[in-house]
């Protein structure tokens, strides 16, 4: 299905046949809603399941690049939540999609970039969140890492996503998983390569500027945080630090790299199922 939210043609799949509480999945940078196919199939019998392509990804349209010129005061318009294409805007997209789909409140599951969007959404729309499951994600980008996001955005615009794909798969999956499950890795790689270069680059710039640290203590929603033991892009200690900033959160480490819900899919599914049942 397609709907226009905040000027973006947004592709989504909404399975609301169960009559249960809503469960929304948010994918990683360079991904699309297909990353959640297996999980959506598992949970659709008890939940109203929503998956979607984040702006600039999959079959959702790419926003125009924001004006990056400094104003007379020397302030750069790229910064933080004021950026038209920042994480705050991505969270606003999800709120508008909820409205279009008739969803008032939902359990949110976000992986990597999706976890940042989920944090922002919960802070901006706290009454619309039943629970948070935050996977392989962080509460901010440290200053020393900001340049790497600029470099990745520039590389995507210059060379396209195919040039970045091998390095991404090496970060996202452990060597053991890549050897044992080459077809699963190839499916994820194919989605990555098809991601529009500008959509990917704008998302990199949004993640570069993300910082929710000062607000996380405001959250009053049951939260499960999950990290991969072998994650080099977002080390488990980073996800743990985020979790420790959220009152009452529960932190779990899985034997995986960056895409723990995929690499440890059975364990992740069991964790999520138990967590959601505890909230009823």
C-alpha positions, 0 to 999 in steps of 0.5 A, a space after each residue: 500500500 502507498 500513502 502520502 505522509 509529510 509529502 513523502 510517498 510511503 510504502 507500507 504493509 498493514 496486517 490488521 486481521 488479528 484484532 490485537 494491539 498494534 505492533 510496528 517495525 522500523 528497519 535499519 539504514 539501507 534496509 526496507 520493510 522486507 527485513 521484518 517478513 519472518 517476524 511479521 508472519 509470526 506475530 500477525 496472528 495476535 497483533 495488528 502488524 505495521 511495516 513500512 519503508 522509511 523515507 528515501 528507502 525501499 519504495 518510499 520516495 526521497 525528500 528533497 535535500 535541505 538547504 545547507 546554507 548558513 544564515 546571517 547568524 552563522 547557524 547551520 541549518 543541518 543541525 539536529 531536529 530542525 533539519 527537514 530530513 532529520 530523525 525528528 522528521 522521520 518520527 513525524 512520518 511514522 506518526 502520520 502513518 499511524 494516523 493514516 492506518 488508524 493506529 492510535 497506540 502501538 508496540 514499537 520495534 526499531 533496529 539500528 536507524 529504526 531504533 533511533 526513530 523509535 526513541 524519537 517517536 516515543 519522546 515526541 509522542 509518548 501516549 502513542 507507544 505501548 512498549 519500546 524494543 530497541 535493537 543494535 542502536 544508540 542514543 546519539 552519535 558522538 562528535 568523533 563519529 560525525 565525520 564518518 557519517 559525512 564520509 559515508 553520505 558523500 561516498 553514497 552520492 559519489 559511487 552509489 550503494 553497491 560500492 558500500 555493500 561489502 563493508 556493510 554486510 561485514 559490519 551487519 553479520 558475523 563471519 560465521 553467519 555469512 558463511 552459514 547463511 549466504 542466501 539470507 545475507 544476499 537478500 539483505 545486500 540486494 535491498 541495500 544496493 537498491 536503496 536510493 543513494 540520496 535517500 541513504 545519504 540524507 539518512 546518514 546526515 540525520 543519524 549524524 545529528 541524532 542526540 536523545 541522551 538528555 531526554 531518555 530519562 523522561 520515558 515511562 514506557 516498558 523498554 527492551 534493549 537488545 545488542 549483538 555481542 559481535 557488533 562493531 558498528 554499534 558496540 553492545 556497550 553503546 546500546 547498554 548505555 542507552 538502556 541504562 538511561 531509560 528507567 526500568 529498561 531491560 538489556 539483553 546481548 545476543 550472539 550476533 553482529 549488527 542485525 541481531 534480530 536477523 542473525 539470532 532470529 529465533 532467540 530474538 522472536 522468543 525475547 520479543 514474544 515474552 516481552 510483549 506478553 508480559 505487558 498484557 
